[in-house]
């Protein structure tokens, strides 16, 4: 059998503030939608716990974006 050749790939990502807020808003909309569905269907313990997880994740992403935006505003002045 021939050995597989390993190849190293470097990835360089760069986001503007506007793009980061756009992607964050999309992520928050999806997470909020899942949170609402799971909270409405919380007839089992698993759905209730998943809704709680998405609630925390929603506010973590939203809070992170708000703090990032505030830091960009303060850095720009």
C-alpha positions as CSV (number, residue, x, y, z in Angstrom):
1,X,0.0,0.0,0.0
2,X,1.2,3.5,-0.8
3,X,1.5,6.0,2.0
4,X,-0.7,9.0,1.7
5,X,1.1,12.2,1.2
6,X,0.4,14.8,3.8
7,X,-0.2,18.3,2.6
8,X,-0.3,21.4,4.9
9,X,-2.9,24.1,4.0
10,X,-3.0,27.5,5.6
11,X,-6.3,29.3,5.8
12,X,-6.4,33.0,6.4
13,X,-9.9,34.4,7.3
14,X,-10.6,38.1,7.5
15,X,-14.0,39.7,8.3
16,X,-15.1,43.3,8.3
17,X,-17.2,44.5,11.1
18,X,-20.3,44.7,8.8
19,X,-19.9,41.1,7.7
20,X,-19.4,39.9,11.2
21,X,-22.6,41.6,12.3
22,X,-24.4,40.2,9.3
23,X,-23.3,36.7,10.0
24,X,-24.0,37.1,13.7
25,X,-27.5,38.4,13.0
26,X,-28.2,35.3,10.8
27,X,-26.8,33.0,13.4
28,X,-29.0,34.7,16.1
29,X,-32.1,34.4,13.9
30,X,-31.5,30.6,13.4
31,X,-30.7,30.0,17.1
32,X,-33.7,32.0,18.2
33,X,-35.9,30.1,15.8
34,X,-34.7,26.8,17.2
35,X,-35.1,28.0,20.7
36,X,-38.7,29.0,20.0
37,X,-39.5,25.6,18.5
38,X,-37.9,23.7,21.3
39,X,-39.5,25.8,24.0
40,X,-42.9,25.3,22.4
41,X,-42.4,21.6,22.1
42,X,-41.0,21.2,25.5
43,X,-43.2,18.2,26.5
44,X,-40.1,16.1,27.3
45,X,-37.1,16.8,29.5
46,X,-34.7,16.7,26.5
47,X,-36.5,19.4,24.5
48,X,-36.7,21.6,27.6
49,X,-32.9,21.2,28.2
50,X,-32.1,21.9,24.6
51,X,-34.3,25.0,24.7
52,X,-32.3,26.2,27.7
53,X,-29.0,25.5,25.9
54,X,-30.1,27.5,22.9
55,X,-31.3,30.3,25.1
56,X,-27.9,30.6,26.7
57,X,-26.2,30.3,23.3
58,X,-28.4,33.0,21.8
59,X,-27.5,35.5,24.5
60,X,-23.9,34.5,24.4
61,X,-23.6,35.2,20.7
62,X,-25.8,38.4,20.9
63,X,-23.8,39.7,23.9
64,X,-20.5,38.9,22.2
65,X,-21.5,40.8,19.1
66,X,-22.7,43.8,21.1
67,X,-19.4,43.9,23.0
68,X,-17.4,43.5,19.7
69,X,-19.4,46.4,18.1
70,X,-18.8,48.6,21.1
71,X,-15.1,47.9,21.1
72,X,-15.0,48.9,17.3
73,X,-16.9,52.1,18.1
74,X,-14.5,53.0,20.9
75,X,-11.5,52.1,18.9
76,X,-12.6,54.3,16.0
77,X,-12.9,57.4,18.1
